[in-house]
Amino acid sequence: MESTKHISVMQNEAIEFLNLKKGMTVVDATLGGGGYTREIYKSIMPGGTLITCDRDIDAINRFKKDFEVIANNIHIVHSNYSHIRKILKDANIDFVDAIVADLGLSSDQIEKTDRGFSFSDVGLLDMRMNQSADISAYDIVNDSSEEELAQIIFMYGDEKFARRIASAICKERPIQDTNVLTEVIVSVIPHRVQQRSKIHPATRTFQAIRIAVNDEFEHLKVFLTEGIEVLQKSGRFSIVSFHSGEDRIVKNIFRTNARGCICAPEMPVCRCEHVPQVRVLTKKPLVTSEEEIRDNPRSRSARLRVVEKI
Ligand SMILES: C[S@@+](CC[C@H](N)C(=O)[O-])C[C@H]1O[C@@H](n2cnc3c(N)ncnc32)[C@H](O)[C@@H]1O
């Protein structure tokens, strides 16, 4: 297995916010190429406990092969971060001092054509982050109704040509390969729109299908909610997201947990008895520096949000 190609995004900012000290217990929920994990390791050892997880078995195997130190206070777990409670229970941990997640895909995943994530290569329609999951992009593209496809592309991709694209896909089915899907999408997006846009015309549709294949938004909601529950008092939770759909979920769940009453506005008296769980440390999300964008254009859309448990 090759070593990682991934360049970590907003690593210094996301980790600095965690206020790490020797001896802390920390979760890196998205191991990827291991950049964040290695940095956290240096900050909390000796004496700390590090739990790092990924739903992609390649990321786990690569890290186990390359990481110089394997000890019983490092837990490298092949799992979905939405199982954070089980991951901690299996490691005999009740609460943690910090959690970080750097969402989305690693360059290792994007650049491996057989994973089917990239619209610029010829690959099978796969897009599963967890290679043993039942549903792949092939199933979503070929088995969804036209209406379902249009909804997926619109909801998860913010794509205004979702209906046209869904209709064109249905006419072309069965579609096996990423390049055929790309051609179908490009063929129905007006030329003038393509010329004006800064992104490839297939970007939004590929993103939408990937989110549906991996049920990304539902896992993210569970992870954020349960992550806040397992944080110690003063513990910090940093999240780097890469598109507006993800960032909206992070912002809303962090804000809801920072509020007292969450009753509907029409309720005359509070019945929820909700108490604030966290303090939001980033009123507006932090964005990537120009220098980082110059060195790594993929970091362009990153947004960092952080809360502290109260
Ligand atoms: C952008 S990469 C992380 C890169 C990492 N921070 C680094 O510095 O190398 C995102 C990783 O999160 C993983 N991932 C995405 N969703 C996940 C989930 N629900 N549970 C666990 N891992 C997930 C992906 O498989 C991918 O390896």
Ligand as a Chemical Component Dictionary entry (heavy atoms), coordinates in Angstrom:
data_LIG
# 
_chem_comp.id                   LIG 
_chem_comp.type                 NON-POLYMER 
_chem_comp.pdbx_formal_charge   0 
_chem_comp.three_letter_code    LIG 
# 
loop_
_chem_comp_atom.comp_id 
_chem_comp_atom.atom_id 
_chem_comp_atom.alt_atom_id 
_chem_comp_atom.type_symbol 
_chem_comp_atom.charge 
_chem_comp_atom.model_Cartn_x 
_chem_comp_atom.model_Cartn_y 
_chem_comp_atom.model_Cartn_z 
_chem_comp_atom.pdbx_ordinal 
LIG C1  C1  C 0  -10.445 14.912 4.560 1  
LIG S1  S1  S 1  -10.084 13.290 5.066 2  
LIG C2  C2  C 0  -9.293  13.500 6.638 3  
LIG C3  C3  C 0  -7.850  13.880 6.498 4  
LIG C4  C4  C 0  -7.075  13.915 7.787 5  
LIG N1  N1  N 0  -7.543  14.944 8.688 6  
LIG C5  C5  C 0  -5.592  14.135 7.524 7  
LIG O1  O1  O 0  -5.015  15.102 8.056 8  
LIG O2  O2  O -1 -4.996  13.343 6.803 9  
LIG C6  C6  C 0  -11.647 12.690 5.555 10 
LIG C7  C7  C 0  -11.663 11.230 6.002 11 
LIG O3  O3  O 0  -12.871 11.066 6.751 12 
LIG C8  C8  C 0  -13.372 9.794  6.503 13 
LIG N2  N2  N 0  -14.801 9.820  6.810 14 
LIG C9  C9  C 0  -15.765 10.505 6.180 15 
LIG N3  N3  N 0  -16.964 10.281 6.752 16 
LIG C10 C10 C 0  -16.736 9.448  7.789 17 
LIG C11 C11 C 0  -17.569 8.861  8.771 18 
LIG N4  N4  N 0  -18.900 9.062  8.773 19 
LIG N5  N5  N 0  -17.003 8.084  9.716 20 
LIG C12 C12 C 0  -15.644 7.870  9.724 21 
LIG N6  N6  N 0  -14.816 8.377  8.799 22 
LIG C13 C13 C 0  -15.348 9.161  7.848 23 
LIG C14 C14 C 0  -13.080 9.560  5.031 24 
LIG O4  O4  O 0  -13.083 8.182  4.741 25 
LIG C15 C15 C 0  -11.707 10.210 4.882 26 
LIG O5  O5  O 0  -10.671 9.285  5.042 27 
# 
loop_
_chem_comp_bond.comp_id 
_chem_comp_bond.atom_id_1 
_chem_comp_bond.atom_id_2 
_chem_comp_bond.value_order 
_chem_comp_bond.pdbx_ordinal 
LIG C1  S1  SING 1  
LIG S1  C2  SING 2  
LIG S1  C6  SING 3  
LIG C2  C3  SING 4  
LIG C3  C4  SING 5  
LIG C4  N1  SING 6  
LIG C4  C5  SING 7  
LIG C5  O1  DOUB 8  
LIG C5  O2  SING 9  
LIG C6  C7  SING 10 
LIG C7  O3  SING 11 
LIG C7  C15 SING 12 
LIG O3  C8  SING 13 
LIG C8  N2  SING 14 
LIG C8  C14 SING 15 
LIG N2  C9  SING 16 
LIG N2  C13 SING 17 
LIG C9  N3  DOUB 18 
LIG N3  C10 SING 19 
LIG C10 C11 SING 20 
LIG C10 C13 DOUB 21 
LIG C11 N4  SING 22 
LIG C11 N5  DOUB 23 
LIG N5  C12 SING 24 
LIG C12 N6  DOUB 25 
LIG N6  C13 SING 26 
LIG C14 O4  SING 27 
LIG C14 C15 SING 28 
LIG C15 O5  SING 29 
# 
